[in-house]
Amino acid sequence: MKSAIASVEIFVFEAPEAGAGQRGTPRRLSLVIGAPARSPTGEAWQCRVTLADLHRPRTCEGRDSIEALFLAVSQAKSWLAALQAAGCVLARDRAGAEPFALGFGP
């Protein structure tokens, strides 16, 4: 994504089938957040976010750059929460040893 200010690779392990016991090969996703910028009209701020290979880039719009950035982070958090609600396990490494979390409450 052009003008990215933050990115991280996340490894997603699908929920194992009942009785299977082991997780399969993880899917690697890239979470990328762009720099907030003024909207074309100049009346608002926009910030793009994507969870590559799963969600197309989305533009979050706020009254100022902080609100636009916060909305982009909230969108990312929502996408990740949906994966976890579906039973997926998120990790920072391919082995799944280090869990992934955004580091702030619900």
C-alpha positions, 0 to 999 in steps of 0.5 A: 500500500502506498504511504504505509506507516505500519505493517505486520505479518500475521500467521492464521491457523484455521480451527482444527477439525473436531478430534484432529488435534493439530493445526495445519499450515498457517495462512500468512496475511499482511496487515497494513495501515496507510498514513492519514491524508486530507480527503480530495475535498479537504473537508475530512481526513482519510486513512487506508487499511488492508488485511492483504489476501483477505480484505481489499483496502478500505478507506476510513474517514474522520474529522481529523487525522487522529480519528481517521487513524483510529478508525483504520485501527478499529477496522483492523481489529474488527477483521482480526476479531472475526477470524478469532470468532471463527476459531482461528488462532493468530500468531506472530510466527509461522510456528504459532509459538508467539500469539498475535494481539494488538495490545489494547482492550476489547 
